Amino acid sequence: MEAKDLALKNLPDGKKRPMDPFRRAVVRGLAVLLPPLLTIVIFLWILNTVANYLLLPLENSTRWALNRQFEKNIVTETELPKDASIDNSGQVLVGDILYKRTPEGKFIPEHHYDFVKRLRGGKAMPETAAKIYEVYVDQKFLRRHIVIPIFLLLFLLILYLLGRFMAAGVGRFFWMQCERVINRLPIVRNVYSSVKQVTDFMFSEREIEYTRVIAIEYPRKGIWSLGMVTGESLLDISCAANEPVLSVLIPTSPMPFTGYTVTVKKSEAVDLNLTIDQAFQFIVSCGVVVPTNQVSQAIAAHEASRSITEAGS
């Protein structure tokens, strides 16, 4: 045992101490669990954001408006007609509508009162007529299976109307003025411009067509960067270079939604035996995920020896 520990201590610089089987299994478990877990967390965060900042304000404003409307049905004893007679159960007929007395002494229509009473299931009724109507509105109109479909329809309608408004000349001019104000705010403009680049890339109607994957020396000689060929660039640049040129998008890691557009000489571009998906996997993983056909012999030998070691342990 001491000889093994001494050998591990004397490992050459740059050599990592191999992980024990337990730690290796835990790391593998994390590698399997984290992608779906993070995906669920991101979607839950989006749903909670929509619920807290869009759904709940709309729900609260609707609740307030409905409560104000139904509270008009509340009648006090002094507002009853002179010929109205209240029976022993607290009921009184006003016109064609039967009213019931609430614990605070006011009257509301019987069908509203009985609806809340059935929901209470034998529990004491709310003390005031206003609170009775709060329960009535919540359970009658603001149940989640009613609110969420209506909210989605309204949200889609608002998006449609906003899109049509922005397509018009007046809407586009108005939005340009708003963006001009936003771009004058010191900190907000930096965040807004970054988010706008991402959303423009994701929702742009014009899709960027990548023809092939190449490698170019960028940003200086000796440093190679992956790029996607998007076209043949500008004629003036080709004339100045006196040879064909290419327009190349160089995505940034680890989120390739943005990047740099450069023009390079066709002779200086190295075509790579990679698909677009493989190139994006390489960029997103910051170079960790390398296609099997591009793995060097040294790395392949190292991976093979590690697999044999793991199998033996």
Wavefront OBJ file of the C-alpha trace (Angstrom):
o trace
v 0.000 0.000 0.000
v 2.841 2.367 0.878
v 4.554 1.635 -2.426
v 1.359 2.498 -4.317
v 0.961 5.796 -2.423
v 4.624 6.624 -3.075
v 4.164 5.926 -6.785
v 1.141 8.225 -6.919
v 3.071 11.002 -5.196
v 5.901 10.667 -7.701
v 3.650 11.072 -10.737
v 5.174 13.439 -13.347
v 3.852 16.979 -13.512
v 0.655 17.260 -15.513
v -0.434 13.693 -14.698
v -3.724 13.522 -12.857
v -4.286 11.042 -10.073
v -6.840 8.464 -11.275
v -10.204 8.596 -9.554
v -11.340 5.712 -7.402
v -14.326 3.652 -8.677
v -16.810 5.293 -6.285
v -15.922 8.849 -7.294
v -15.866 7.859 -10.965
v -19.376 6.387 -10.655
v -20.644 9.550 -8.927
v -19.203 11.757 -11.683
v -20.799 9.586 -14.344
v -24.120 9.766 -12.521
v -23.896 13.561 -12.435
v -23.084 13.635 -16.146
v -26.248 11.634 -16.841
v -28.494 13.496 -14.394
v -27.476 17.134 -14.899
v -28.629 17.719 -18.525
v -32.294 16.691 -17.981
v -32.307 18.261 -14.514
v -31.026 21.611 -15.781
v -33.507 21.474 -18.669
v -36.376 20.998 -16.211
v -35.057 23.807 -13.982
v -34.853 26.229 -16.927
v -38.393 25.444 -18.071
v -39.726 25.738 -14.500
v -38.000 29.112 -14.167
v -39.627 30.302 -17.406
v -43.066 29.060 -16.289
v -42.704 30.662 -12.844
v -41.621 33.947 -14.408
v -44.644 33.968 -16.721
v -46.963 33.026 -13.846
v -45.585 35.618 -11.408
v -45.264 38.581 -13.765
v -48.044 37.977 -16.305
v -50.638 35.490 -15.072
v -50.937 36.655 -11.444
v -51.269 40.397 -12.249
v -53.928 39.593 -14.842
v -55.682 37.292 -12.387
v -55.602 39.877 -9.589
v -56.934 42.666 -11.800
v -59.737 40.391 -13.052
v -60.568 39.397 -9.470
v -60.738 43.043 -8.412
v -63.016 43.987 -11.330
v -65.380 41.038 -10.755
v -65.546 41.678 -7.006
v -66.460 45.321 -7.597
v -69.156 44.235 -10.045
v -70.737 41.616 -7.777
v -70.568 43.852 -4.708
v -73.245 45.960 -6.405
v -75.677 43.152 -5.496
v -75.118 43.731 -1.774
v -78.167 45.282 -0.111
v -78.240 46.724 3.399
v -81.306 46.524 5.609
v -81.992 50.230 5.165
v -82.017 49.773 1.379
v -84.766 47.132 1.481
v -88.218 48.119 0.228
v -90.588 49.218 2.979
v -92.976 46.359 2.264
v -90.218 43.714 2.345
v -90.480 41.293 5.261
v -87.536 39.298 6.616
v -88.446 35.748 7.701
v -86.913 33.837 10.598
v -84.196 32.274 8.377
v -82.958 35.699 7.273
v -84.468 35.583 3.794
v -86.230 38.459 2.089
v -87.802 38.774 -1.346
v -86.750 41.877 -3.281
v -88.611 42.041 -6.557
v -88.222 38.602 -8.120
v -84.915 37.777 -6.381
v -84.645 36.036 -3.021
v -81.935 37.511 -0.782
v -80.209 35.967 2.243
v -78.733 37.686 5.280
v -74.961 37.471 5.750
v -73.301 37.294 9.216
v -72.674 41.064 9.152
v -76.376 41.788 8.540
v -76.286 42.634 4.828
v -78.150 40.746 2.098
v -76.969 39.057 -1.098
v -78.856 36.964 -3.692
v -79.679 33.470 -2.461
v -78.002 31.620 -5.348
v -74.728 33.422 -4.613
v -74.997 32.644 -0.913
v -75.900 28.978 -1.427
v -73.061 28.500 -3.934
v -70.468 29.583 -1.348
v -72.212 27.628 1.420
v -71.957 24.409 -0.587
v -68.261 25.041 -1.140
v -67.660 25.603 2.569
v -68.956 22.091 3.334
v -70.398 22.899 6.752
v -67.723 25.406 7.752
v -68.668 28.871 8.948
v -69.480 31.376 6.224
v -67.183 34.390 5.683
v -68.095 37.236 8.020
v -68.790 39.904 5.402
v -70.657 39.976 2.119
v -67.515 41.232 0.365
v -65.529 38.200 1.543
v -68.354 35.901 0.436
v -68.078 37.384 -3.026
v -64.298 36.939 -2.992
v -64.817 33.205 -2.493
v -67.615 33.194 -5.076
v -65.490 34.894 -7.743
v -62.424 32.709 -7.081
v -64.356 29.447 -7.288
v -66.810 30.414 -10.005
v -64.647 32.304 -12.497
v -60.967 32.072 -11.513
v -60.354 28.340 -11.323
v -57.026 27.464 -12.927
v -58.584 25.204 -15.571
v -60.572 28.279 -16.682
v -57.935 30.977 -16.233
v -54.974 29.302 -17.969
v -56.707 28.576 -21.336
v -58.160 32.099 -21.394
v -54.743 33.538 -20.504
v -53.060 31.582 -23.304
v -55.650 32.757 -25.833
v -55.257 36.371 -24.708
v -51.474 36.068 -24.776
v -51.511 34.707 -28.336
v -53.970 37.420 -29.367
v -51.727 40.127 -27.893
v -48.689 38.668 -29.672
v -50.616 38.580 -32.953
v -51.836 42.170 -32.616
v -48.369 43.330 -31.568
v -46.832 41.600 -34.574
v -49.335 43.198 -36.934
v -48.769 46.577 -35.288
v -44.998 46.251 -35.658
v -45.394 45.255 -39.310
v -47.139 48.558 -39.989
v -45.095 51.684 -40.618
v -46.428 53.546 -37.567
v -45.672 50.632 -35.243
v -42.140 50.253 -36.566
v -41.482 53.975 -36.153
v -42.888 53.944 -32.614
v -40.727 50.957 -31.627
v -37.610 52.560 -33.123
v -38.202 55.587 -30.908
v -38.565 53.324 -27.859
v -35.321 51.515 -28.704
v -33.582 54.856 -29.135
v -34.562 55.778 -25.566
v -33.445 52.369 -24.247
v -30.065 52.659 -25.973
v -29.403 55.906 -24.084
v -29.683 54.237 -20.665
v -26.177 53.367 -19.403
v -26.599 49.832 -18.016
v -29.902 48.825 -19.564
v -28.645 49.302 -23.116
v -25.857 46.732 -22.635
v -28.255 44.076 -21.353
v -30.908 44.949 -23.934
v -28.521 44.811 -26.884
v -27.211 41.377 -25.840
v -30.707 39.963 -25.354
v -31.861 41.483 -28.636
v -29.017 39.807 -30.519
v -30.063 36.426 -29.133
v -33.769 36.917 -29.877
v -33.068 38.261 -33.362
v -30.944 35.206 -34.062
v -33.614 32.810 -32.743
v -36.721 34.412 -34.265
v -35.377 35.908 -37.459
v -37.400 34.892 -40.502
v -34.240 34.797 -42.604
v -32.336 31.681 -41.681
v -28.565 31.659 -41.979
v -27.547 28.851 -44.317
v -24.210 27.292 -43.495
v -22.581 25.539 -46.439
v -19.600 23.907 -44.736
v -17.283 24.005 -41.738
v -13.796 25.440 -42.088
v -10.863 26.441 -39.906
v -9.117 29.783 -40.241
v -6.290 31.481 -38.398
v -8.209 34.003 -36.304
v -7.745 36.364 -34.475
v -4.048 36.039 -35.400
v -1.631 33.686 -37.071
v -1.127 30.496 -35.106
v -4.572 30.505 -33.471
v -7.132 28.404 -35.303
v -10.867 29.018 -35.027
v -13.834 27.084 -36.347
v -16.092 28.943 -38.744
v -19.221 28.388 -40.812
v -19.139 29.495 -44.436
v -22.199 31.654 -45.153
v -21.385 33.019 -48.609
v -18.834 34.530 -50.942
v -18.708 37.943 -49.222
v -18.433 41.250 -51.089
v -17.162 41.763 -54.618
v -15.012 44.764 -53.665
v -13.139 42.710 -51.061
v -12.578 39.931 -53.586
v -11.162 42.445 -56.073
v -8.887 43.964 -53.444
v -7.615 40.534 -52.400
v -7.237 39.552 -56.053
v -8.690 36.111 -55.327
v -11.980 34.558 -54.188
v -13.019 35.275 -50.603
v -15.514 33.732 -48.185
v -17.910 35.148 -45.607
v -17.382 33.198 -42.406
v -19.344 33.232 -39.153
v -17.193 32.385 -36.139
v -19.546 31.356 -33.291
v -18.591 32.020 -29.687
v -18.398 29.401 -26.936
v -20.345 28.121 -25.092
v -23.459 29.827 -26.535
v -23.076 30.057 -30.321
v -26.067 32.365 -30.768
v -23.686 35.216 -31.505
v -20.259 35.472 -33.046
v -18.085 37.371 -35.482
v -18.509 37.721 -39.226
v -15.186 37.881 -41.033
v -14.084 37.709 -44.654
v -11.092 35.501 -45.447
v -9.247 34.430 -48.556
v -10.481 31.141 -49.909
v -6.914 29.855 -50.100
v -6.420 30.461 -46.367
v -9.483 28.447 -45.318
v -9.047 24.799 -44.368
v -12.063 22.612 -45.085
v -12.879 20.293 -42.185
v -14.451 16.860 -42.324
v -17.196 17.915 -39.904
v -20.942 18.273 -40.097
v -22.645 21.436 -38.878
v -24.028 19.575 -35.840
v -20.601 18.216 -34.923
v -19.111 21.695 -35.179
v -21.762 23.163 -32.891
v -21.258 20.349 -30.367
v -17.540 21.114 -30.371
v -18.203 24.835 -29.816
v -20.894 24.414 -27.142
v -18.720 21.966 -25.186
v -15.749 24.359 -25.431
v -13.770 21.735 -27.341
v -14.491 18.833 -24.993
v -16.745 16.891 -27.384
v -14.556 15.934 -30.341
v -15.978 13.872 -33.233
v -14.497 10.384 -33.388
v -13.100 10.931 -36.876
v -11.144 13.967 -35.592
v -9.643 12.434 -32.445
v -5.860 12.262 -32.592
v -4.076 8.934 -32.159
v -2.601 9.972 -28.814
v -5.998 10.862 -27.378
v -7.536 7.689 -28.800
v -4.798 5.568 -27.212
v -5.255 7.345 -23.883
v -9.017 6.776 -23.952
v -8.517 3.107 -24.824
v -6.067 2.580 -21.955
v -8.398 4.342 -19.523
v -11.283 2.116 -20.624
v -9.146 -0.973 -20.024
v -8.147 0.331 -16.580
v -11.754 1.063 -15.643
v -12.853 -2.377 -16.830
v -10.151 -4.015 -14.732
v -11.096 -2.047 -11.609
l 1 2 3 4 5 6 7 8 9 10 11 12 13 14 15 16 17 18 19 20 21 22 23 24 25 26 27 28 29 30 31 32 33 34 35 36 37 38 39 40 41 42 43 44 45 46 47 48 49 50 51 52 53 54 55 56 57 58 59 60 61 62 63 64 65 66 67 68 69 70 71 72 73 74 75 76 77 78 79 80 81 82 83 84 85 86 87 88 89 90 91 92 93 94 95 96 97 98 99 100 101 102 103 104 105 106 107 108 109 110 111 112 113 114 115 116 117 118 119 120 121 122 123 124 125 126 127 128 129 130 131 132 133 134 135 136 137 138 139 140 141 142 143 144 145 146 147 148 149 150 151 152 153 154 155 156 157 158 159 160 161 162 163 164 165 166 167 168 169 170 171 172 173 174 175 176 177 178 179 180 181 182 183 184 185 186 187 188 189 190 191 192 193 194 195 196 197 198 199 200 201 202 203 204 205 206 207 208 209 210 211 212 213 214 215 216 217 218 219 220 221 222 223 224 225 226 227 228 229 230 231 232 233 234 235 236 237 238 239 240 241 242 243 244 245 246 247 248 249 250 251 252 253 254 255 256 257 258 259 260 261 262 263 264 265 266 267 268 269 270 271 272 273 274 275 276 277 278 279 280 281 282 283 284 285 286 287 288 289 290 291 292 293 294 295 296 297 298 299 300 301 302 303 304 305 306 307 308 309 310 311 312 313
